Every structure is written in structure tokens, then in C-alpha cells.
Amino acid sequence: MSLFRQARFLKSAPTLADLPPESECEVAFAGRSNAGKSSAINALAGQRQLARVSKTPGRTQMLNFFGLGDGRFLVDLPGYGYAKVPAATRAPWGRVLGDYLHTRAQLAGLAIVMDVRHPLTELDWGLLEWFRSTGKPVHVLLTKADKLSRSRAVQTLQEVRKVLASAAPNWTAQLFSSLKQTGIDDAEAVIGAWLVSAEPDSPDADGLGPP
């Protein structure tokens, strides 16, 4: 059984004091609001309702922990970049999110979900630059790949990979589609390696199956 198929919701943590003390290794998922983050987690877990999916951006307001067994967790982070969320509410998210990404020793790597039609926005780069100093790996899931032609999706992937590789040697990317269930094996290979404390290999496949 896939490691991610064992995922079960444990708790929502509004502050760092609420993080699960039993955790030994975590991979966090971040992304702009409505980029498809929760859908990507559900696709990896093979469960339709594990992470809450909403058409209203900004609904994930806490750090949501999903247990995989043996002290391993997936963490669904609050989405960023949704202006209609009141500033007074956004500010605490930012503090908790920033402190978590910089200080959580159990965090093995960061998966960033980006809409393949709008990758590497200013907000995405802000998060990448903020996280860079940790030296931990980043893997970008270019979601909604089914919205583009195969040639355009692959071209975008190549462009994103080139930019990421020039920024950091352990920043990688792949195509992903929750709707078409493509790219799941590639994501499992990278993220699963982080969770078992092994160095992941960058996926050679493009995440869309055979050409």
C-alpha cells in the first residue's frame, strides 16, 4: 500500500504550541489560495474528502496534520495571496506559517502547489526565498496540467525546472493533475523519499503518462 493511502486527519494547529509532539518527520504542502493544494493532497492519499476542498479561497486557516503512521505526517498549510481575507486574520497566519517553516526541525521538505497556467508568481517566489535559508528541498507540483495541451504543459515544466535549478540544486518540479490522476507516482517518489529520510531523485517523467 502506498504510504499516502494511510493518511488520516489528526488535528488542526492554530499555533506552534499546538503542533503534534509525536511527529518525527513532516512534509508540508503550501500554495496560493485555490491553486489546487487540497485536491493534490486528496489525490495522493486516494481519498476524496481527506483535505477540505472549497471553491472559496482562503478557507484553510490553520496547519492541518494528516498522520501516515510511525510519526510521519503531511501538513496542509494555509493558502497565501487571497486579498479578501481580512488583514487582521491574515497576519497571524503569516507569523505562524513563517515560524513553522523556519523552526520546525521535523520538517523534511516543502511541496509547493502552483497552477501550471500561472507558475512562479511573485508570491510563490516570496515563499521560496523565505524558505531557501533552511537548505531543505522543495518540490513544485504544477497542478491543473489537464487545462493545457500536452506540448504547452511540458514546455512550462521545462521552463520552471530551469528556473528552479538555477536558484537551488534541491528545488525540483513536475506536472500534476488531480482530475486526471496523473503525476501521482512521481510525487510519491520524491515526497515519500523525504519521509523515509532518503535523498529523492528528480522525476524523469513529465507527470502526464506516456507520450
URLINPE-V681201 format. One record per backbone hydrogen bond with DSSP energy under -1.0 kcal/mol. CO is the residue of the C=O (numbers start at 0). NH is the residue of the N-H. Records with the same first field share a line. If there is no record, write none. Layout:
CO = NH ; NH
This chain:
2 = 5
3 = 6
7 = 66
10 = 64
12 = 62
14 = 17
15 = 18
19 = 22
24 = 72
25 = 107
26 = 74
27 = 110
28 = 76
29 = 112
30 = 79
31 = 34
35 = 39
36 = 40
37 = 41
38 = 42
39 = 43
40 = 44
41 = 45 ; 46
62 = 12
63 = 75
64 = 9
65 = 73
66 = 7
68 = 71
70 = 23 ; 24
71 = 67
72 = 26
73 = 65
74 = 28
75 = 63
79 = 32
81 = 84
85 = 88 ; 89
86 = 90
88 = 92
89 = 93
90 = 94
91 = 95
92 = 96
93 = 97
94 = 98
95 = 99
96 = 100
97 = 101
98 = 102
99 = 103
103 = 106
105 = 25
108 = 27
109 = 138
110 = 29
111 = 140
113 = 142
114 = 117
120 = 124
121 = 125
122 = 126
123 = 127
124 = 128
125 = 129
126 = 130
127 = 131
130 = 133
131 = 134
136 = 109
137 = 171
138 = 111
139 = 173
140 = 113 ; 142
141 = 175
142 = 115
143 = 146
144 = 147
148 = 152
149 = 153
150 = 154
151 = 155
152 = 156
153 = 157
154 = 158
155 = 159
156 = 160
157 = 161
158 = 162
159 = 163
160 = 164
161 = 165
163 = 167
167 = 170
169 = 137
171 = 139
173 = 141
175 = 144
176 = 181
181 = 176
182 = 186
183 = 187
184 = 188
185 = 189
186 = 190
187 = 191
188 = 192
189 = 193
190 = 194
191 = 195
192 = 197
193 = 196
